[in-house]
Amino acid sequence: MGGMKAISGIQEQNRAHRAQVDAVNRSNAMARQKYINDIQISAYNDQRKLDVFEAQLSADSVSKQNYYKQLEINQIEANRAVAAADQELQEKITEQMFESQANIAAAIQAQGTVLAGNMASGQSMMLELSQAEREFGFEQAQIDATIFDASKAYGLSRYGIDLDKYSADTSAMNNIETAAHMSPTASFKTIRPIKQNAPKKPSILGPILGGISTGISAGSTIGGDDYWGGKMEDWGWS
């Protein structure tokens, strides 16, 4: 009975030890698999953040290209408007130059007519010449005033063109879209799990001592209290 008790105890102890070892190994395997899964999830998330950031950079680049293209269009339109204003001013100046030449010719002709008329007295001739000069001066002053007004209108037109271009450039700048405000950061490093050590194999001394105790108890029960004393005398241990 003691031997059976010892053997049974050792077997049960070994089964319990194997169950503990299996539980530790299973826990380590699950922790390692979770560690690998967490690394893969972090890598996937980081790649997704990088893809989104690259898409944002591409969109920002397109937005800036559109901005510079709009600035070019605004400059072309401003140049066209300036050229049209220059042409209009030049046409008015040319027209007034012809008017001035015609006025000079008329004044010369008037003076010549007065000088050619010898019938008039000297005082009358001087009055007529003075009148011709006044008329020439009035006509020339009107021509000069027209050129001045045209130049002033041209300056205001140029100022308006500059304001329109500035407004268009500002509007184009305000339309720039910036999605990539900050570069993505990598995920925190996945914490490596701590491997659990399997329990040490228990000593068989416990079951053996338990078997001996069972054997002694059984012998005393079956053979009486003096059973083991007689056995020890038979074995020569007394």
PAVOKOL-447280 format. One record per residue (C-alpha): residue number from 1; residue in one letter; x, y, z. Coordinates in Angstrom, 3 decimals, m for minus. Layout:
residues N
<node><i>NUM</i><aa>A</aa><X>X</X><Y>Y</Y><Z>Z</Z></node>
...
//
This chain:
residues 238
<node><i>1</i><aa>M</aa><X>0.000</X><Y>0.000</Y><Z>0.000</Z></node>
<node><i>2</i><aa>G</aa><X>2.877</X><Y>2.328</Y><Z>0.799</Z></node>
<node><i>3</i><aa>G</aa><X>4.530</X><Y>1.586</Y><Z>m2.548</Z></node>
<node><i>4</i><aa>M</aa><X>1.284</X><Y>2.082</Y><Z>m4.444</Z></node>
<node><i>5</i><aa>K</aa><X>0.719</X><Y>5.314</Y><Z>m2.554</Z></node>
<node><i>6</i><aa>A</aa><X>4.223</X><Y>6.527</Y><Z>m3.440</Z></node>
<node><i>7</i><aa>I</aa><X>3.863</X><Y>5.574</Y><Z>m7.125</Z></node>
<node><i>8</i><aa>S</aa><X>0.411</X><Y>7.134</Y><Z>m7.333</Z></node>
<node><i>9</i><aa>G</aa><X>1.699</X><Y>10.292</Y><Z>m5.658</Z></node>
<node><i>10</i><aa>I</aa><X>4.653</X><Y>10.537</Y><Z>m8.038</Z></node>
<node><i>11</i><aa>Q</aa><X>2.375</X><Y>10.062</Y><Z>m11.075</Z></node>
<node><i>12</i><aa>E</aa><X>m0.085</X><Y>12.650</Y><Z>m9.865</Z></node>
<node><i>13</i><aa>Q</aa><X>2.755</X><Y>15.036</Y><Z>m9.095</Z></node>
<node><i>14</i><aa>N</aa><X>4.161</X><Y>14.514</Y><Z>m12.604</Z></node>
<node><i>15</i><aa>R</aa><X>0.760</X><Y>15.070</Y><Z>m14.190</Z></node>
<node><i>16</i><aa>A</aa><X>0.304</X><Y>18.303</Y><Z>m12.258</Z></node>
<node><i>17</i><aa>H</aa><X>3.799</X><Y>19.403</Y><Z>m13.277</Z></node>
<node><i>18</i><aa>R</aa><X>3.150</X><Y>18.643</Y><Z>m16.937</Z></node>
<node><i>19</i><aa>A</aa><X>m0.138</X><Y>20.561</Y><Z>m16.726</Z></node>
<node><i>20</i><aa>Q</aa><X>1.685</X><Y>23.568</Y><Z>m15.256</Z></node>
<node><i>21</i><aa>V</aa><X>4.401</X><Y>23.388</Y><Z>m17.921</Z></node>
<node><i>22</i><aa>D</aa><X>1.756</X><Y>23.170</Y><Z>m20.662</Z></node>
<node><i>23</i><aa>A</aa><X>m0.087</X><Y>26.153</Y><Z>m19.183</Z></node>
<node><i>24</i><aa>V</aa><X>3.133</X><Y>28.218</Y><Z>m19.072</Z></node>
<node><i>25</i><aa>N</aa><X>4.055</X><Y>27.221</Y><Z>m22.640</Z></node>
<node><i>26</i><aa>R</aa><X>0.537</X><Y>28.058</Y><Z>m23.843</Z></node>
<node><i>27</i><aa>S</aa><X>0.664</X><Y>31.432</Y><Z>m22.096</Z></node>
<node><i>28</i><aa>N</aa><X>4.085</X><Y>32.190</Y><Z>m23.643</Z></node>
<node><i>29</i><aa>A</aa><X>2.847</X><Y>31.154</Y><Z>m27.090</Z></node>
<node><i>30</i><aa>M</aa><X>m0.235</X><Y>33.380</Y><Z>m26.792</Z></node>
<node><i>31</i><aa>A</aa><X>1.876</X><Y>36.310</Y><Z>m25.571</Z></node>
<node><i>32</i><aa>R</aa><X>4.316</X><Y>35.859</Y><Z>m28.462</Z></node>
<node><i>33</i><aa>Q</aa><X>1.495</X><Y>35.657</Y><Z>m31.005</Z></node>
<node><i>34</i><aa>K</aa><X>m0.079</X><Y>38.802</Y><Z>m29.561</Z></node>
<node><i>35</i><aa>Y</aa><X>3.319</X><Y>40.521</Y><Z>m29.748</Z></node>
<node><i>36</i><aa>I</aa><X>3.664</X><Y>39.587</Y><Z>m33.422</Z></node>
<node><i>37</i><aa>N</aa><X>0.099</X><Y>40.705</Y><Z>m34.144</Z></node>
<node><i>38</i><aa>D</aa><X>0.667</X><Y>44.039</Y><Z>m32.395</Z></node>
<node><i>39</i><aa>I</aa><X>3.817</X><Y>44.623</Y><Z>m34.466</Z></node>
<node><i>40</i><aa>Q</aa><X>1.910</X><Y>43.887</Y><Z>m37.686</Z></node>
<node><i>41</i><aa>I</aa><X>m0.971</X><Y>46.151</Y><Z>m36.661</Z></node>
<node><i>42</i><aa>S</aa><X>1.436</X><Y>48.990</Y><Z>m35.809</Z></node>
<node><i>43</i><aa>A</aa><X>3.229</X><Y>48.542</Y><Z>m39.134</Z></node>
<node><i>44</i><aa>Y</aa><X>m0.091</X><Y>48.600</Y><Z>m40.997</Z></node>
<node><i>45</i><aa>N</aa><X>m1.283</X><Y>51.710</Y><Z>m39.165</Z></node>
<node><i>46</i><aa>D</aa><X>2.039</X><Y>53.480</Y><Z>m39.786</Z></node>
<node><i>47</i><aa>Q</aa><X>1.847</X><Y>52.624</Y><Z>m43.482</Z></node>
<node><i>48</i><aa>R</aa><X>m1.703</X><Y>53.929</Y><Z>m43.658</Z></node>
<node><i>49</i><aa>K</aa><X>m0.661</X><Y>57.199</Y><Z>m41.988</Z></node>
<node><i>50</i><aa>L</aa><X>2.218</X><Y>57.493</Y><Z>m44.461</Z></node>
<node><i>51</i><aa>D</aa><X>m0.109</X><Y>56.853</Y><Z>m47.420</Z></node>
<node><i>52</i><aa>V</aa><X>m2.524</X><Y>59.517</Y><Z>m46.185</Z></node>
<node><i>53</i><aa>F</aa><X>0.336</X><Y>61.987</Y><Z>m45.650</Z></node>
<node><i>54</i><aa>E</aa><X>1.684</X><Y>61.360</Y><Z>m49.159</Z></node>
<node><i>55</i><aa>A</aa><X>m1.797</X><Y>61.895</Y><Z>m50.601</Z></node>
<node><i>56</i><aa>Q</aa><X>m2.059</X><Y>65.162</Y><Z>m48.656</Z></node>
<node><i>57</i><aa>L</aa><X>1.333</X><Y>66.285</Y><Z>m49.965</Z></node>
<node><i>58</i><aa>S</aa><X>0.227</X><Y>65.488</Y><Z>m53.517</Z></node>
<node><i>59</i><aa>A</aa><X>m2.987</X><Y>67.471</Y><Z>m53.054</Z></node>
<node><i>60</i><aa>D</aa><X>m1.034</X><Y>70.402</Y><Z>m51.594</Z></node>
<node><i>61</i><aa>S</aa><X>1.349</X><Y>70.301</Y><Z>m54.559</Z></node>
<node><i>62</i><aa>V</aa><X>m1.564</X><Y>70.445</Y><Z>m57.016</Z></node>
<node><i>63</i><aa>S</aa><X>m3.077</X><Y>73.338</Y><Z>m55.056</Z></node>
<node><i>64</i><aa>K</aa><X>0.180</X><Y>75.303</Y><Z>m55.226</Z></node>
<node><i>65</i><aa>Q</aa><X>0.545</X><Y>74.566</Y><Z>m58.941</Z></node>
<node><i>66</i><aa>N</aa><X>m2.961</X><Y>75.950</Y><Z>m59.467</Z></node>
<node><i>67</i><aa>Y</aa><X>m1.958</X><Y>79.013</Y><Z>m57.445</Z></node>
<node><i>68</i><aa>Y</aa><X>1.088</X><Y>79.735</Y><Z>m59.593</Z></node>
<node><i>69</i><aa>K</aa><X>m0.952</X><Y>79.121</Y><Z>m62.742</Z></node>
<node><i>70</i><aa>Q</aa><X>m3.566</X><Y>81.604</Y><Z>m61.521</Z></node>
<node><i>71</i><aa>L</aa><X>m0.823</X><Y>84.171</Y><Z>m60.829</Z></node>
<node><i>72</i><aa>E</aa><X>0.374</X><Y>83.733</Y><Z>m64.405</Z></node>
<node><i>73</i><aa>I</aa><X>m3.172</X><Y>84.227</Y><Z>m65.715</Z></node>
<node><i>74</i><aa>N</aa><X>m3.595</X><Y>87.313</Y><Z>m63.538</Z></node>
<node><i>75</i><aa>Q</aa><X>m0.346</X><Y>88.779</Y><Z>m64.898</Z></node>
<node><i>76</i><aa>I</aa><X>m1.411</X><Y>88.097</Y><Z>m68.482</Z></node>
<node><i>77</i><aa>E</aa><X>m4.760</X><Y>89.798</Y><Z>m67.870</Z></node>
<node><i>78</i><aa>A</aa><X>m3.046</X><Y>92.771</Y><Z>m66.203</Z></node>
<node><i>79</i><aa>N</aa><X>m0.642</X><Y>93.110</Y><Z>m69.134</Z></node>
<node><i>80</i><aa>R</aa><X>m3.577</X><Y>93.007</Y><Z>m71.558</Z></node>
<node><i>81</i><aa>A</aa><X>m5.415</X><Y>95.697</Y><Z>m69.602</Z></node>
<node><i>82</i><aa>V</aa><X>m2.277</X><Y>97.870</Y><Z>m69.434</Z></node>
<node><i>83</i><aa>A</aa><X>m1.694</X><Y>97.466</Y><Z>m73.166</Z></node>
<node><i>84</i><aa>A</aa><X>m5.286</X><Y>98.488</Y><Z>m73.863</Z></node>
<node><i>85</i><aa>A</aa><X>m4.941</X><Y>101.552</Y><Z>m71.591</Z></node>
<node><i>86</i><aa>D</aa><X>m1.634</X><Y>102.469</Y><Z>m73.239</Z></node>
<node><i>87</i><aa>Q</aa><X>m3.229</X><Y>102.182</Y><Z>m76.671</Z></node>
<node><i>88</i><aa>E</aa><X>m6.178</X><Y>104.343</Y><Z>m75.664</Z></node>
<node><i>89</i><aa>L</aa><X>m3.879</X><Y>107.023</Y><Z>m74.210</Z></node>
<node><i>90</i><aa>Q</aa><X>m1.625</X><Y>106.984</Y><Z>m77.241</Z></node>
<node><i>91</i><aa>E</aa><X>m4.607</X><Y>107.350</Y><Z>m79.566</Z></node>
<node><i>92</i><aa>K</aa><X>m5.847</X><Y>110.389</Y><Z>m77.621</Z></node>
<node><i>93</i><aa>I</aa><X>m2.378</X><Y>111.967</Y><Z>m77.588</Z></node>
<node><i>94</i><aa>T</aa><X>m1.983</X><Y>111.378</Y><Z>m81.314</Z></node>
<node><i>95</i><aa>E</aa><X>m5.433</X><Y>112.859</Y><Z>m81.963</Z></node>
<node><i>96</i><aa>Q</aa><X>m4.607</X><Y>115.958</Y><Z>m79.936</Z></node>
<node><i>97</i><aa>M</aa><X>m1.235</X><Y>116.280</Y><Z>m81.666</Z></node>
<node><i>98</i><aa>F</aa><X>m3.034</X><Y>116.436</Y><Z>m84.994</Z></node>
<node><i>99</i><aa>E</aa><X>m5.466</X><Y>118.963</Y><Z>m83.465</Z></node>
<node><i>100</i><aa>S</aa><X>m2.480</X><Y>121.006</Y><Z>m82.276</Z></node>
<node><i>101</i><aa>Q</aa><X>m0.894</X><Y>120.951</Y><Z>m85.732</Z></node>
<node><i>102</i><aa>A</aa><X>m4.182</X><Y>122.007</Y><Z>m87.272</Z></node>
<node><i>103</i><aa>N</aa><X>m4.496</X><Y>124.792</Y><Z>m84.705</Z></node>
<node><i>104</i><aa>I</aa><X>m1.014</X><Y>126.060</Y><Z>m85.502</Z></node>
<node><i>105</i><aa>A</aa><X>m1.769</X><Y>125.989</Y><Z>m89.207</Z></node>
<node><i>106</i><aa>A</aa><X>m5.007</X><Y>127.898</Y><Z>m88.624</Z></node>
<node><i>107</i><aa>A</aa><X>m3.174</X><Y>130.479</Y><Z>m86.520</Z></node>
<node><i>108</i><aa>I</aa><X>m0.517</X><Y>130.977</Y><Z>m89.183</Z></node>
<node><i>109</i><aa>Q</aa><X>m3.186</X><Y>131.263</Y><Z>m91.803</Z></node>
<node><i>110</i><aa>A</aa><X>m5.076</X><Y>133.838</Y><Z>m89.737</Z></node>
<node><i>111</i><aa>Q</aa><X>m1.932</X><Y>135.867</Y><Z>m89.176</Z></node>
<node><i>112</i><aa>G</aa><X>m1.129</X><Y>135.698</Y><Z>m92.876</Z></node>
<node><i>113</i><aa>T</aa><X>m4.597</X><Y>136.881</Y><Z>m93.778</Z></node>
<node><i>114</i><aa>V</aa><X>m4.296</X><Y>139.831</Y><Z>m91.427</Z></node>
<node><i>115</i><aa>L</aa><X>m0.867</X><Y>140.784</Y><Z>m92.710</Z></node>
<node><i>116</i><aa>A</aa><X>m2.006</X><Y>140.463</Y><Z>m96.281</Z></node>
<node><i>117</i><aa>G</aa><X>m4.825</X><Y>142.935</Y><Z>m95.723</Z></node>
<node><i>118</i><aa>N</aa><X>m3.023</X><Y>146.281</Y><Z>m96.220</Z></node>
<node><i>119</i><aa>M</aa><X>m6.279</X><Y>148.213</Y><Z>m96.100</Z></node>
<node><i>120</i><aa>A</aa><X>m6.480</X><Y>148.080</Y><Z>m92.325</Z></node>
<node><i>121</i><aa>S</aa><X>m4.697</X><Y>150.597</Y><Z>m90.128</Z></node>
<node><i>122</i><aa>G</aa><X>m1.755</X><Y>149.661</Y><Z>m87.961</Z></node>
<node><i>123</i><aa>Q</aa><X>m3.810</X><Y>149.619</Y><Z>m84.755</Z></node>
<node><i>124</i><aa>S</aa><X>m6.531</X><Y>147.535</Y><Z>m86.317</Z></node>
<node><i>125</i><aa>M</aa><X>m3.953</X><Y>145.106</Y><Z>m87.649</Z></node>
<node><i>126</i><aa>M</aa><X>m2.454</X><Y>144.676</Y><Z>m84.191</Z></node>
<node><i>127</i><aa>L</aa><X>m5.875</X><Y>144.002</Y><Z>m82.720</Z></node>
<node><i>128</i><aa>E</aa><X>m6.626</X><Y>141.379</Y><Z>m85.326</Z></node>
<node><i>129</i><aa>L</aa><X>m3.238</X><Y>139.710</Y><Z>m84.756</Z></node>
<node><i>130</i><aa>S</aa><X>m3.832</X><Y>139.716</Y><Z>m80.988</Z></node>
<node><i>131</i><aa>Q</aa><X>m7.266</X><Y>138.165</Y><Z>m81.495</Z></node>
<node><i>132</i><aa>A</aa><X>m5.774</X><Y>135.439</Y><Z>m83.694</Z></node>
<node><i>133</i><aa>E</aa><X>m3.134</X><Y>134.728</Y><Z>m81.057</Z></node>
<node><i>134</i><aa>R</aa><X>m5.791</X><Y>134.526</Y><Z>m78.312</Z></node>
<node><i>135</i><aa>E</aa><X>m7.856</X><Y>132.102</Y><Z>m80.348</Z></node>
<node><i>136</i><aa>F</aa><X>m4.721</X><Y>130.029</Y><Z>m80.959</Z></node>
<node><i>137</i><aa>G</aa><X>m3.937</X><Y>130.079</Y><Z>m77.231</Z></node>
<node><i>138</i><aa>F</aa><X>m7.476</X><Y>129.030</Y><Z>m76.288</Z></node>
<node><i>139</i><aa>E</aa><X>m7.417</X><Y>126.157</Y><Z>m78.756</Z></node>
<node><i>140</i><aa>Q</aa><X>m3.971</X><Y>125.021</Y><Z>m77.599</Z></node>
<node><i>141</i><aa>A</aa><X>m4.982</X><Y>125.258</Y><Z>m73.929</Z></node>
<node><i>142</i><aa>Q</aa><X>m8.005</X><Y>123.080</Y><Z>m74.661</Z></node>
<node><i>143</i><aa>I</aa><X>m5.773</X><Y>120.550</Y><Z>m76.446</Z></node>
<node><i>144</i><aa>D</aa><X>m3.323</X><Y>120.523</Y><Z>m73.521</Z></node>
<node><i>145</i><aa>A</aa><X>m6.186</X><Y>120.101</Y><Z>m71.044</Z></node>
<node><i>146</i><aa>T</aa><X>m7.518</X><Y>117.157</Y><Z>m73.053</Z></node>
<node><i>147</i><aa>I</aa><X>m4.095</X><Y>115.487</Y><Z>m72.987</Z></node>
<node><i>148</i><aa>F</aa><X>m3.793</X><Y>116.154</Y><Z>m69.233</Z></node>
<node><i>149</i><aa>D</aa><X>m7.232</X><Y>114.663</Y><Z>m68.571</Z></node>
<node><i>150</i><aa>A</aa><X>m6.373</X><Y>111.639</Y><Z>m70.714</Z></node>
<node><i>151</i><aa>S</aa><X>m3.103</X><Y>111.148</Y><Z>m68.814</Z></node>
<node><i>152</i><aa>K</aa><X>m4.925</X><Y>111.447</Y><Z>m65.498</Z></node>
<node><i>153</i><aa>A</aa><X>m7.544</X><Y>108.927</Y><Z>m66.599</Z></node>
<node><i>154</i><aa>Y</aa><X>m4.722</X><Y>106.642</Y><Z>m67.734</Z></node>
<node><i>155</i><aa>G</aa><X>m3.084</X><Y>106.866</Y><Z>m64.303</Z></node>
<node><i>156</i><aa>L</aa><X>m6.367</X><Y>106.004</Y><Z>m62.576</Z></node>
<node><i>157</i><aa>S</aa><X>m6.863</X><Y>103.132</Y><Z>m64.984</Z></node>
<node><i>158</i><aa>R</aa><X>m3.385</X><Y>101.778</Y><Z>m64.231</Z></node>
<node><i>159</i><aa>Y</aa><X>m4.054</X><Y>102.077</Y><Z>m60.505</Z></node>
<node><i>160</i><aa>G</aa><X>m7.310</X><Y>100.155</Y><Z>m60.932</Z></node>
<node><i>161</i><aa>I</aa><X>m5.503</X><Y>97.473</Y><Z>m62.933</Z></node>
<node><i>162</i><aa>D</aa><X>m2.909</X><Y>97.091</Y><Z>m60.176</Z></node>
<node><i>163</i><aa>L</aa><X>m5.648</X><Y>96.839</Y><Z>m57.542</Z></node>
<node><i>164</i><aa>D</aa><X>m7.515</X><Y>94.232</Y><Z>m59.563</Z></node>
<node><i>165</i><aa>K</aa><X>m4.347</X><Y>92.183</Y><Z>m59.982</Z></node>
<node><i>166</i><aa>Y</aa><X>m3.544</X><Y>92.445</Y><Z>m56.269</Z></node>
<node><i>167</i><aa>S</aa><X>m7.082</X><Y>91.357</Y><Z>m55.395</Z></node>
<node><i>168</i><aa>A</aa><X>m6.918</X><Y>88.431</Y><Z>m57.825</Z></node>
<node><i>169</i><aa>D</aa><X>m3.502</X><Y>87.360</Y><Z>m56.481</Z></node>
<node><i>170</i><aa>T</aa><X>m4.751</X><Y>87.552</Y><Z>m52.893</Z></node>
<node><i>171</i><aa>S</aa><X>m7.822</X><Y>85.514</Y><Z>m53.759</Z></node>
<node><i>172</i><aa>A</aa><X>m5.624</X><Y>82.888</Y><Z>m55.435</Z></node>
<node><i>173</i><aa>M</aa><X>m3.396</X><Y>82.740</Y><Z>m52.352</Z></node>
<node><i>174</i><aa>N</aa><X>m6.409</X><Y>82.307</Y><Z>m50.076</Z></node>
<node><i>175</i><aa>N</aa><X>m7.536</X><Y>79.378</Y><Z>m52.218</Z></node>
<node><i>176</i><aa>I</aa><X>m4.346</X><Y>77.430</Y><Z>m51.504</Z></node>
<node><i>177</i><aa>E</aa><X>m5.295</X><Y>74.284</Y><Z>m49.590</Z></node>
<node><i>178</i><aa>T</aa><X>m2.847</X><Y>72.846</Y><Z>m47.072</Z></node>
<node><i>179</i><aa>A</aa><X>m3.802</X><Y>69.390</Y><Z>m45.811</Z></node>
<node><i>180</i><aa>A</aa><X>m0.380</X><Y>68.094</Y><Z>m44.723</Z></node>
<node><i>181</i><aa>H</aa><X>0.075</X><Y>70.217</Y><Z>m41.612</Z></node>
<node><i>182</i><aa>M</aa><X>2.367</X><Y>67.796</Y><Z>m39.759</Z></node>
<node><i>183</i><aa>S</aa><X>4.307</X><Y>64.716</Y><Z>m40.777</Z></node>
<node><i>184</i><aa>P</aa><X>3.043</X><Y>61.478</Y><Z>m39.218</Z></node>
<node><i>185</i><aa>T</aa><X>4.889</X><Y>59.885</Y><Z>m36.335</Z></node>
<node><i>186</i><aa>A</aa><X>5.618</X><Y>56.201</Y><Z>m35.945</Z></node>
<node><i>187</i><aa>S</aa><X>3.761</X><Y>54.128</Y><Z>m33.402</Z></node>
<node><i>188</i><aa>F</aa><X>5.363</X><Y>53.403</Y><Z>m30.082</Z></node>
<node><i>189</i><aa>K</aa><X>7.536</X><Y>50.335</Y><Z>m30.031</Z></node>
<node><i>190</i><aa>T</aa><X>5.567</X><Y>47.230</Y><Z>m29.154</Z></node>
<node><i>191</i><aa>I</aa><X>6.460</X><Y>45.963</Y><Z>m25.708</Z></node>
<node><i>192</i><aa>R</aa><X>8.092</X><Y>42.557</Y><Z>m25.879</Z></node>
<node><i>193</i><aa>P</aa><X>6.402</X><Y>40.098</Y><Z>m23.507</Z></node>
<node><i>194</i><aa>I</aa><X>8.394</X><Y>38.614</Y><Z>m20.633</Z></node>
<node><i>195</i><aa>K</aa><X>8.787</X><Y>34.897</Y><Z>m21.056</Z></node>
<node><i>196</i><aa>Q</aa><X>7.479</X><Y>32.871</Y><Z>m18.137</Z></node>
<node><i>197</i><aa>N</aa><X>9.756</X><Y>30.072</Y><Z>m16.971</Z></node>
<node><i>198</i><aa>A</aa><X>8.271</X><Y>26.636</Y><Z>m16.565</Z></node>
<node><i>199</i><aa>P</aa><X>8.062</X><Y>25.396</Y><Z>m12.977</Z></node>
<node><i>200</i><aa>K</aa><X>10.794</X><Y>23.096</Y><Z>m11.808</Z></node>
<node><i>201</i><aa>K</aa><X>10.012</X><Y>19.427</Y><Z>m11.644</Z></node>
<node><i>202</i><aa>P</aa><X>8.993</X><Y>18.607</Y><Z>m8.068</Z></node>
<node><i>203</i><aa>S</aa><X>10.998</X><Y>16.206</Y><Z>m5.940</Z></node>
<node><i>204</i><aa>I</aa><X>9.717</X><Y>12.649</Y><Z>m5.545</Z></node>
<node><i>205</i><aa>L</aa><X>10.707</X><Y>12.720</Y><Z>m1.878</Z></node>
<node><i>206</i><aa>G</aa><X>7.285</X><Y>13.907</Y><Z>m0.829</Z></node>
<node><i>207</i><aa>P</aa><X>5.321</X><Y>11.036</Y><Z>m2.407</Z></node>
<node><i>208</i><aa>I</aa><X>7.893</X><Y>8.516</Y><Z>m1.122</Z></node>
<node><i>209</i><aa>L</aa><X>7.602</X><Y>9.824</Y><Z>2.414</Z></node>
<node><i>210</i><aa>G</aa><X>3.847</X><Y>9.785</Y><Z>2.028</Z></node>
<node><i>211</i><aa>G</aa><X>4.009</X><Y>6.167</Y><Z>0.892</Z></node>
<node><i>212</i><aa>I</aa><X>6.179</X><Y>5.219</Y><Z>3.850</Z></node>
<node><i>213</i><aa>S</aa><X>3.774</X><Y>6.952</Y><Z>6.208</Z></node>
<node><i>214</i><aa>T</aa><X>0.870</X><Y>5.102</Y><Z>4.595</Z></node>
<node><i>215</i><aa>G</aa><X>2.713</X><Y>1.799</Y><Z>4.858</Z></node>
<node><i>216</i><aa>I</aa><X>3.509</X><Y>2.340</Y><Z>8.527</Z></node>
<node><i>217</i><aa>S</aa><X>m0.039</X><Y>3.373</Y><Z>9.261</Z></node>
<node><i>218</i><aa>A</aa><X>m1.422</X><Y>0.356</Y><Z>7.391</Z></node>
<node><i>219</i><aa>G</aa><X>0.972</X><Y>m2.039</Y><Z>9.166</Z></node>
<node><i>220</i><aa>S</aa><X>0.003</X><Y>m0.645</Y><Z>12.554</Z></node>
<node><i>221</i><aa>T</aa><X>m3.643</X><Y>m0.932</Y><Z>11.668</Z></node>
<node><i>222</i><aa>I</aa><X>m3.407</X><Y>m4.499</Y><Z>10.417</Z></node>
<node><i>223</i><aa>G</aa><X>m0.722</X><Y>m5.956</Y><Z>12.708</Z></node>
<node><i>224</i><aa>G</aa><X>m1.297</X><Y>m3.934</Y><Z>15.825</Z></node>
<node><i>225</i><aa>D</aa><X>0.792</X><Y>m1.372</Y><Z>17.595</Z></node>
<node><i>226</i><aa>D</aa><X>3.682</X><Y>m3.852</Y><Z>18.152</Z></node>
<node><i>227</i><aa>Y</aa><X>3.757</X><Y>m4.939</Y><Z>14.513</Z></node>
<node><i>228</i><aa>W</aa><X>6.637</X><Y>m2.747</Y><Z>13.436</Z></node>
<node><i>229</i><aa>G</aa><X>8.493</X><Y>m3.369</Y><Z>16.696</Z></node>
<node><i>230</i><aa>G</aa><X>8.477</X><Y>m7.107</Y><Z>16.041</Z></node>
<node><i>231</i><aa>K</aa><X>9.528</X><Y>m6.560</Y><Z>12.460</Z></node>
<node><i>232</i><aa>M</aa><X>12.463</X><Y>m4.456</Y><Z>13.553</Z></node>
<node><i>233</i><aa>E</aa><X>13.556</X><Y>m7.233</Y><Z>15.949</Z></node>
<node><i>234</i><aa>D</aa><X>13.249</X><Y>m9.750</Y><Z>13.155</Z></node>
<node><i>235</i><aa>W</aa><X>15.345</X><Y>m7.481</Y><Z>10.926</Z></node>
<node><i>236</i><aa>G</aa><X>17.895</X><Y>m7.073</Y><Z>13.695</Z></node>
<node><i>237</i><aa>W</aa><X>17.296</X><Y>m3.299</Y><Z>14.104</Z></node>
<node><i>238</i><aa>S</aa><X>16.436</X><Y>m3.488</Y><Z>17.813</Z></node>
//
